[in-house]
Amino acid sequence: MAKRSIKSVGLIVKRDRPDAVALARTLCRHLRASKCQPLAEPEIADQIGAHSASRPELAERAELMVVLGGDGTLLGVARMVAAQQTPILGVNLGGLGFLTEVTSDEARAALDRVLAGNFEVDRRITLETEVERCETSARRRERFVAVNDVVLNRGPLGRMLELDVVADHRPFCSYRADGLIVATPTGSTAYALSAGGPIVFPTLDVMVLAPICPHTLSNRPVVLPDSFEIEIRVRAPDHDATFLVDGQESSIVGSEDAIRVRRGRYGVSLVRSSHPYFEIWRDKLRWG
């Protein structure tokens, strides 16, 4: 149970949604009445009555992040504040959302609970990914953090990929497929689910490997401990692949490059809603 008094709240608002802007304006008035400083990006701050702050300033100053939008909006915020371990309250404005669990009608009451210290957080693991570029003069490394998933997809020519995968420093599997998804439990209900992967309870310490349209029918999704490091290489020299992080950051990967995926140093702290996970699954997946 969280007890720390919160004095500043960052709001990330989906600006093309009038309902999000209207709700943000209401929450800002409520925050100021509660002697709490609302912060927002310069593009929306004046419109909703918040103090202006850039995203780096929000990550540094906000003691709570409120996201008014969908899961995609929340993913970017989660990566932004993971190192600070800032709790995130996600408000769903409609659509299929597994991360933004609080409805707009519940937003003010949920915010009051957090300000009063009457809330709990779920710690969700992240994936830290390193792409090692093998260039003519030297090796160059690029690093990414994913909340949902890391995806290796077919390149511009659309050819099937041949992938060699090493898990826990031991040969694991060779795939011939359209791609491969490495997902967190949080991301198991995103792209991995569409590829036939399992739904994983979101607080478990595991990762999912789900091939996309595998050529071999016995290549099924697997669940591995999150203590494993996963290394992926594209085998065919003329088959470049597209590398995606949470569907929001992308890069091209060549056959000489190595992708290494491991559990991230920092997790994501999501404010727990009053809705049990099973209720959310039944509602979002229409299980009845």
N, C-alpha and C positions, 0 to 999 in steps of 0.2 A: 504494500500500500504506500503510495507516494504521499509525502508530508510537506515537501518544500513549497514555500510560498512563491507564486509566480507573479512577477511584476511586469513582464513584457511578453506580448504574444504576436507572432508573425502570421500574417494571413496571405495565402497564395490563392488568387482568385482567377477562375477561368473567365477572362474578360469578354469573350464573345457570348456569354450567357447572362442575359439580363437578370434572371433569377439568382444567379450567383452573386452578381454585383449588389442586388437589393438585400440579399441575406448578409453579405459582408458589411454593408452599411449599418444594418441592425445590430450585428455583433460588435461593431466598433463602438457604437453608442453605449452598448451594454458594458463593454470593457472599460470605457472611460468612467462610467458611473461606478464601476467596481474598483476604481483607482488603479487600473492596469493600463499600460501603454500599448495601443495597437500599432503595429508596424506593417507596412506593405510596400511593394515595388513602386518606383516613381510613376509608372504609367497609370496606376490605379489609386494611389494613396489619397490624392485630393478628392477624388470622386466618392470614396467611401469614408473619408474622415479619419484617415490614419496618418501616422508619421511616415515620411518617405525614407526608404532604405533599399540599397541595392541587395542583390541576392547574397553576395559575400557578407554584407553587414547583417542581413537577416540570420544567416547561419551563425554568426558570431554573437549577436545580441539577443535573439529570441529564446525564451525559456520554454516556449511551447509553439509548435507550428500547427495552424489550422488550415487545412486544404479544402477549398470549395471547388469541386470538380469531380473528375473520375479517377480511375486507377492510374491512368497514364500520367495525369498531373501529379499524383502522389508519388509515383516512382521517381520522377526527377527530383522532387523535394527530399525523398528518403536518401538518395545518393548524396545530396547536397549537405545534409546534416548528420550523416551516419557517424562521422568522427566525433562530433559533439555529443552524440547520444541524446539529442533533443527529442522529447516525446512528440508524436504526430497524432493529431485528431483529424481523421478523414471524414468529410461530409459528402455523401453521395447525392447528386442532383438528378438521379435517374440513370437507367441503363444497367448494364451488367457489371457490377462492381463488387469485388471480394475484399479489397483493401479499405475502401471508403464505406465503412459499415454503418455509420450514423446517418439517419435520414435528415432532410432539411428541417422537418418538424421537430426533430429531437435535438437539433444543434445547440440551441440556447441552454437547455437543461444539461446536456452533456458538457458544455463549456463550464457551466456553474459547478458541476461536480469536480472538474479538473482544477478550477481555481480554488475550490475548497479543500483540495488535497484528497478528495474521496474518489480515487481512481486507481486502476492497475494498468500495467503495460504488458504487452506481449513482446518478447524479444525474438525477432526474426533474423535468421542468418543471412548473410550476403555472400556473394561469390567474388573473389578477387581474381582477375584474369590478366595474364601477362602474354603478350604477343611478342615473340622474339623474331625480329626480322633478320634474315640472313642476306646481307648486302655485299657488294663486291669488296668494299673497303673495311667494313666493320659490322659488328652485330649491334642492332638497335632494339631497345625494348619499349613497348607501349603498355601502359597499365590501365585497367578499367575496373569499375565496381558495378556489380549487377545485383538487383534486389529480386527480380523474377528469374531471368534466364540469360544464358549465353547461347547463341545460335550460330552454327556454321551452315550456310545455305549454298545452293548452286550459284555459280557465277553468271555473268552476262550471257554466255553461250548456252546456258541451260543444260549442260551435260551432267550425267549422274556422277556423284563424287565417290572416290575411293579413299576411305579414311582409315588410318591406323590409330588405335587408341591404347594408351598405356594407363593403367590404374594402380595407384600405390607403388609406382616404379616397376610394375610387372606387366608384360603383355596381356591385354584384356580381350580386345576384339578388333576385327577388321570389318568395316561396313562398306557396302555398295548401296548408296541411298541418295536421295535428294538433299539430305543434310542431317545434322545431329543437333539435338537440344540438350544442354546441361542446365537443369532447373533446380532452384531451391524448393522447399516445401511450399513457400508462398507462391512461387511460380508454377506449381503443379496444376493449378486451376486456370492457367493462361495457355500459352502456345502448346505446352507439353500435353495438356488435356486434349487439345484438338488433334494431336498426333497419336492419340491412343494411349497416352501415359496414365499412370494411376493418380488418384487424388490422395495427397499426403497430408496428414494432420499438420497444421502450419507451424507448430512449435517443435517438431522433431528435428534432430540433428542428423539429417541425411541429405543426399542430393539424388536427382533423377536423371538418368540418361535415356533419352527417347529418340530413336532414329526416325527420320521423316521419309515416308514411303520407301522402306528398305526393299532391296531387290530379293533378299533372302527372307522368306516368311518366318524363319526361326529367330531372326533378329528382333527381339521384343524389348520393350522398355524395362530397365532394371533400376533398382534402388540400392545405392551404395552409401557407406558411412561418409560423413562430411570430413572425416580426418584424412581421406584419400586425396592425393593430387592426381588430377586427370590431365594427361598430355594427348593432344590431337595433332596429327599431321595429315596433310593432303598428299596422297601417294602419286597420282599421275602428274607429270611435270607441266602439262598444258591445261590443267583444270584449276584455274583460280577459283576461289570461293569468296563469298561475302560473309563477313563476320559482324554479328549484331549483338548489342548489349541492351537488354530490356526493350528492344524494338525502337530505340531512340538514338543510339550511337552506332555508327557502322564504319567498316573498313574492308579493304580487299586483302585477302590472305593468299600467298603463293605457296608452291610446293616445297620451297626451302624454309618456310616459316614454321615455327612451333607455337602452339597455343597451350598454355598451362592454366588450369582452373583449380582453385583451392578455396577453402572457406576463408572469408574475409576477416580481417582483424576486428572490424567493427560490425555490430549488428544494427538492426533498425528497431526502434521502440515505438510501437503502435498503441495508442490508447485503446483499451479494450472496451467494446460497446456492451450494452446490456443484452445483446442477442447472442445466444450460444452458436458455436460454429455449425452444429448440425442444422440449426434453424436457417442460417445463412445459406448453407449448401442446398437445403430443400427449396428455399425461395429462389435462389439464383439459377439452379439447375432444373427447377420445376419437377422435383421428385414427388410432389403431392403430400 
